[in-house]
Amino acid sequence: MTDAPSPPIHLDKIMEGLATNPALPRELVRRLFAYRKGLGRVAERPDLSDDMIAEIIAADDHWLTHSLALNRSLPHAFRMKLAEHPDPAIRAAVVVGADAAPRELYERLIGDADPQVREHLAQSDHVPTDLRTRLAADPDPKIRAALAQWWTQAPESVRRLLLTDPEETVRAGACATYFRRLPHPVPPSDLVPALLADPVTRAGAVRHCTLDAATAERLAHDPDDEVRTELAEHPDLPPPLRDILAEDPSPQVTLRIFARQDTPEPTRAAIHARILSGVPPLGWLTDHRTTDDDALEREIMHAIARTQLRALRLPWVTAAPLPYADSPYACFRASAAMSGSLPAPVVARLLDDEESSVRTTMALSTRDQIDPATAERIDRSYRPDKMTRWRPADDLPLPVDTLRRLATDPDPRMRQLAPRDLGLPMELVRHLATDPDHTVRRAITTHPRLPTHDLTRLLADPSESVATAAAGNPDLPPAHIHRLLALAGL
């Protein structure tokens, strides 16, 4: 029998892990330059010396050079050199990686012949105003549309050019219901009538228009769902039209009516029930052979509306929370929980709410009052509406004695928290390193008390995420790193 570690299953992923290992000796970093699989992440290291950077550029490998161009620690002289690279993808990556480069870089690239380079410049808030302004007259409408979407705080002269652009896509980007940056721009008031008359800018103009009776009536019957959705949120919407839109076939429209402060409670209740009742049949996303495209689209829109309903937070409820702390609508109770001014009995009730989102919101709003038992309960019962890495324990940290108890918890999701105790007893560290759940093994892989034997064994883990994390552990012995590089032909 030998105590030597098993050969790694995921050698390519291990090389990626080594590329990010902060303790990797310089001579071993250099050996990774010859690795031609993956995306060349070693070139994104912040500790590259000038001679190492020159070596990467001389190698002329696409992915290695592309990663180097994205390196936010790249010295300016090398960034200028890559700005002359013949591959436009490299030049575009230079723009992305340059957080606040000297003006000369942007001067060199602003007239680049390749549209993808100019599009990234249009998206960058680091480009000097006078240079970025030139893109409002770019011959490619895609560039102008990108500028309209990303440069929300452009000078008024630029916004006017974009809002009156001859290309529909540019105007639509300049007057939209969604922008890539906050705050959203407000169009000049004298342009609003024309924007409201233009089908491609109408939806974006609704929130900025003066809503007289004739305009409201016309917009309420617009065939574009997005126009009616925006109208449903307008503060000056007449009650009769509000009631008409409450029966709109689009769940996006009725959701906005649901969220209005002036909506009568019977109407609000009917909309809530209608949105929740539109539950599609099992497998509707994967097996829709018996339905037409319109029916499928309706099901998708109802599913989106249900998700948005759960995530809805209403400032007017938060401002006056007490009447809504016992609302039948979870989004109202969560909005009330955000106020930070609720009486203790109400706080206790919302911390025990049936909905995870309400409990979590209440806990985060009163985090200085949350005891360890409640913090653990909130995290254990957390059920996010969408995929996210965040969990309540990130903001409601658990004490050491709780973390150590969780090391043997039946729920692997809770066992993942135990490695947050940096002083975790050795027997628990080793126990977690052999956990049947790969997410738990992944969590313990970077623990500072993990013995070398267990760390090197995890390099051969059947889970690629575990093997990758093990390779990135700064405590990985140089002898094992040399062995891995040799196995990779480096």
TITIKE-491325 format. One record per residue (C-alpha): residue in three letters; x, y, z. Coordinates in steps of 0.1 Angstrom, whole numbers, plus 2048, in hexadecimal, padded with zeros to 3 digits. Example, Ala and Ser with C-alpha at 12.3 -4.5 7.8 and 13.67 -1.06 7.14 Angstrom:
Ala87B7D384E;Ser8897F5847;
This chain:
Met800800800;Thr80B8237F8;Asp801844808;Ala8068577E8;Pro7E886B7DC;Ser7D285D7C1;Pro7D786B79E;Pro7BF889799;Ile7A0884784;His79C8A877B;Leu7BF8B3771;Asp7B48CF75B;Lys79F8DE777;Ile7BC8DA78F;Met7D28EE778;Glu7B890A77A;Gly7B990879F;Leu7DF90A7A0;Ala7DD928789;Thr7CB93B7A5;Asn7DF92D7C2;Pro7ED94C7D3;Ala80B9397E2;Leu81792B7C1;Pro83C9317BD;Arg8469477A0;Glu85992B78E;Leu83A91578F;Val823932783;Arg83A933765;Arg83690F75D;Leu81091475B;Phe81692C73E;Ala81B90E728;Tyr7F98FF730;Arg7E3901712;Lys7C28F5720;Gly7A890B732;Leu7A6931730;Gly7CA93A73A;Arg7BF94675D;Val7E3947769;Ala7E7967755;Glu7CD97876C;Arg7E397578B;Pro7EB99679C;Asp80F98D7A4;Leu81D98A781;Ser83E99B77C;Asp8479AF75D;Asp85C99374F;Met84097A754;Ile827990742;Ala83F994725;Glu84396F724;Ile81D96A722;Ile81A983706;Ala8379736F3;Ala8259516F6;Asp80995F6E0;Asp7EF9476ED;His7CC9556E9;Trp7BD94B70A;Leu7DC95371E;Thr7DE97570E;His7B997B711;Ser7BB974737;Leu7D998B739;Ala7C59A7729;Leu7AA9A2743;Asn7C49A475F;Arg7BA9C3774;Ser7DE9C5782;Leu7EE9C7760;Pro8079E475E;His7FC9FF746;Ala81A9FB72E;Phe80F9D7727;Arg7EB9E1724;Met7F59FA70A;Lys8089DF6F8;Leu7EA9C76F8;Ala7D49E46EB;Glu7E89DF6CA;His7E29BA6C9;Pro7D59AD6A7;Asp7B99996B8;Pro79B9AF6BF;Ala7909986DB;Ile7B09A06ED;Arg7AC9C56E8;Ala7889C36F5;Ala7959B0713;Val7AD9CD71A;Val78F9E471D;Val77E9CD735;Gly79D9C874A;Ala7A59EE74C;Asp7939FB76B;Ala7A1A1F769;Ala7BDA1F74F;Pro7CEA3F743;Arg7BDA53728;Glu7D5A4870D;Leu7C8A2470E;Tyr7A5A30705;Glu7B2A486EB;Arg7C3A2B6DA;Leu7A4A156DA;Ile787A2D6D5;Gly78AA2B6AF;Asp791A056AE;Ala7869F568E;Asp7769D86A0;Pro7529DE6AE;Gln7569C86CC;Val7729DE6D9;Arg75D9FD6D5;Glu73F9EC6E4;His7549E5704;Leu75FA09704;Ala73AA13702;Gln7339FE721;Ser750A0B735;Asp74CA2874E;His772A2C74F;Val773A3B72C;Pro778A6172D;Thr757A74725;Asp764A85706;Leu770A646F7;Arg751A51700;Thr73CA6C6F1;Arg74BA646CF;Leu739A426D0;Ala717A536CE;Ala720A586A9;Asp72FA366A3;Pro726A28681;Asp71BA07691;Pro6F8A0A6A1;Lys7009ED6B9;Ile71BA036C8;Arg704A206CC;Ala6E9A0A6DB;Ala7039FC6F4;Leu70CA206FD;Ala6E8A29703;Gln6E3A0B71A;Trp703A0E72E;Trp70AA34730;Thr6EBA3E743;Gln6FBA5E751;Ala708A6A72F;Pro706A90728;Glu6E4A9B71C;Ser6F2AA36FA;Val6FCA7E6F6;Arg6DBA71704;Arg6C8A876EB;Leu6DCA796CE;Leu6D5A556D9;Leu6B0A5C6E0;Thr6ACA6A6BD;Asp6C2A526AB;Pro6B5A46689;Glu6BAA21693;Glu69EA126A7;Thr6B59FC6BC;Val6C8A1B6C8;Arg6A9A2E6D1;Ala69BA0F6E3;Gly6BBA0C6F7;Ala6BBA31700;Cys697A3170C;Ala691A0F71C;Thr681A0173B;Tyr6A29F1745;Phe6C69FE743;Arg6E89EF74B;Arg6F1A0A765;Leu6DFA1C781;Pro6D0A36784;His6BBA33765;Pro6BBA5274F;Val69FA6B74C;Pro699A76728;Pro696A9C721;Ser672AA6726;Asp66FAB5703;Leu677A946F4;Val65DA7F708;Pro640A856F0;Ala654A786D2;Leu661A5B6E7;Leu63EA526F2;Ala632A536CD;Asp64FA3C6C2;Pro646A176C7;Val66AA0D6CF;Thr66DA276EB;Arg64AA296F7;Ala64DA11714;Gly66CA22721;Ala65BA4571E;Val63BA3C731;Arg64AA42754;His656A64749;Cys636A71739;Thr61BA87746;Leu5FDA71747;Asp5DEA8373A;Ala5BEA6F736;Ala5C1A6B710;Thr5E5A5E712;Ala5DDA4772F;Glu5C0A3871B;Arg5D5A336FC;Leu5F2A23710;Ala5DAA0C723;His5D09FC702;Asp5F39FA6F2;Pro5FA9D86E3;Asp61D9D86F3;Asp61C9C6715;Glu63A9DA720;Val6289FB71A;Arg60A9F172F;Thr6229E374A;Glu633A0574D;Leu611A1774D;Ala605A01769;Glu620A1077F;His61BA34776;Pro612A48795;Asp5F7A5C783;Leu5E4A3E774;Pro5BFA45777;Pro5ACA2C78D;Pro595A20771;Leu5B3A1775B;Arg5C4A07779;Asp5A69F077D;Ile5A69E8758;Leu5CB9DF759;Ala5C59C9777;Glu5B49B175F;Asp5D09B3745;Pro5DA992735;Ser5FF99A73D;Pro60A98F760;Gln6259AA75E;Val60A9C475B;Thr5F49B7777;Leu6139B278E;Arg6199D878B;Ile5F59DF794;Phe5F89C77B2;Ala6169DC7BE;Arg6049FD7BD;Gln5FBA0E7DE;Asp5D9A197D1;Thr5CE9F77C5;Pro5AF9EC7D7;Glu5B59CD7ED;Pro59B9B77DB;Thr5AC9BE7BA;Arg5CF9B87C9;Ala5C39977D8;Ala5B498C7B6;Ile5D59947A4;His5E99817BE;Ala5D49627BB;Arg5D5964795;Ile5FB966793;Leu5FF9497AC;Ser5E593379C;Gly5F593377A;Val60A915783;Pro616903763;Pro6138DD760;Leu6308C776C;Gly64C8C7752;Trp63E8E573E;Leu6608F2737;Thr66E8D2729;Asp64F8C271A;His63A8DB707;Arg6328C76E8;Thr60D8CA6ED;Thr60C8F06F1;Asp61190C6D9;Asp62C9276DC;Asp6149416E9;Ala60892B705;Leu62C92370E;Glu63594870F;Arg61794E726;Glu62393373E;Ile64694273E;Met639965745;His623958762;Ala642946770;Ile65696676E;Ala63A97977F;Arg63896179B;Thr65E9657A1;Gln65A98B79F;Leu63D98A7B7;Arg6539787D2;Ala66F9917CC;Leu6599B07CD;Arg6629CA7E7;Leu64C9E97EB;Pro65BA097F9;Trp638A16803;Val6339F7819;Thr6569FB828;Ala64EA1F830;Ala62FA16844;Pro6349F184D;Leu61D9E986A;Pro5FC9E5856;Tyr60E9CC83F;Ala6229B7858;Asp60699D858;Ser5FD9A0833;Pro5F3981820;Tyr60D98A806;Ala63197F80E;Cys64099C7FA;Phe62C9B5810;Arg6399A4830;Ala65D9A4823;Ser6599C9819;Ala64D9D083C;Ala66A9BD84B;Met6829D5839;Ser6779F384D;Gly68D9EE86C;Ser6739FF882;Leu65B9E288B;Pro6529DA8AF;Ala6639BC8BF;Pro6449A58BE;Val6409AC898;Val6659A6892;Ala6629848A5;Arg64497B890;Leu65598386F;Leu67497087A;Asp65D95287C;Asp64A95985C;Glu64193C845;Glu65394B828;Ser679949827;Ser67D96B816;Val66997C832;Arg67E96B84E;Thr69E97383C;Thr695998836;Met68A99C85A;Ala6AB98D867;Leu6C09A3851;Ser6AD9C285B;Thr6B39BB880;Arg6D49A987E;Asp6E29B889E;Gln6C49A88B1;Ile6C89858A2;Asp6D496A8BA;Pro6E894C8AE;Ala6CA9348B0;Thr6B594B89A;Ala6D2951882;Glu6D692C87E;Arg6B1926879;Ile6AF94285E;Asp6CC93384B;Arg6C090F84E;Ser69E918840;Tyr6AA930826;Arg69A929804;Pro6A69417E9;Asp68F94A7CC;Lys6AD9477B4;Met6CF9387B3;Thr6E794B7C9;Arg7079457DC;Trp6FC95D7F8;Arg6EC94E817;Pro6E195F838;Ala6FF95284B;Asp715969835;Asp704987847;Leu6FA976867;Pro71A964870;Leu717946888;Pro72C9428A7;Val7489288A9;Asp7359108BF;Thr71890F8A6;Leu73090A889;Arg7418ED89A;Arg71F8DD8A1;Leu7158E187D;Ala7348CD872;Thr71F8AE879;Asp6FD8BB86F;Pro6E88A4859;Asp6E38BF83F;Pro7018C3829;Arg6F78E7822;Met6FC8EF847;Arg71C8DA849;Gln72A8F282E;Leu72B90D849;Ala7428FB861;Pro76390484F;Arg75B929857;Asp76A920879;Leu78F925872;Gly797913892;Leu7828F588B;Pro78F8D689D;Met7A58C0888;Glu78E8A188B;Leu7718B687D;Val7878C4861;Arg7918A1857;His76D89485A;Leu7608AF843;Ala77C8A782A;Thr76C885825;Asp748892825;Pro73187F80C;Asp7258A17FF;His73D8B27E6;Thr7328D57F0;Val73D8CE814;Arg75F8C0808;Arg7628DF7F2;Ala75C8F6810;Ile7778E5826;Thr7918E380A;Thr79E906811;His79E903837;Pro7C090D846;Arg7C08EF85E;Leu7BA8D5843;Pro7D78BC845;Thr7ED8B8827;His7E4894823;Asp7BF89D821;Leu7C58BA80A;Thr7D98A67F1;Arg7C088A7F1;Leu7A58A47E8;Leu7B88AB7C8;Ala7AB8897BC;Asp7888907C7;Pro76D8857AE;Ser75E8A87B0;Glu7708C0799;Ser7678DE7AF;Val7788CD7CD;Ala7978C57B9;Thr7998E87AC;Ala7968F77CE;Ala7B08E07DC;Ala7C98EB7C1;Gly7C390F7CB;Asn7CB9097F0;Pro7EB91D7F9;Asp7F5901810;Leu7F98E87F4;Pro81D8DB7F7;Pro8358E47DA;Ala83E8BF7D5;His8198B77CD;Ile8178D67B6;His8368C97A3;Arg8268A779F;Leu8068B6792;Leu8188CC779;Ala82C8AD76D;Leu80C89A768;Ala7FF8B7753;Gly81E8B673E;Leu82C8D674C;
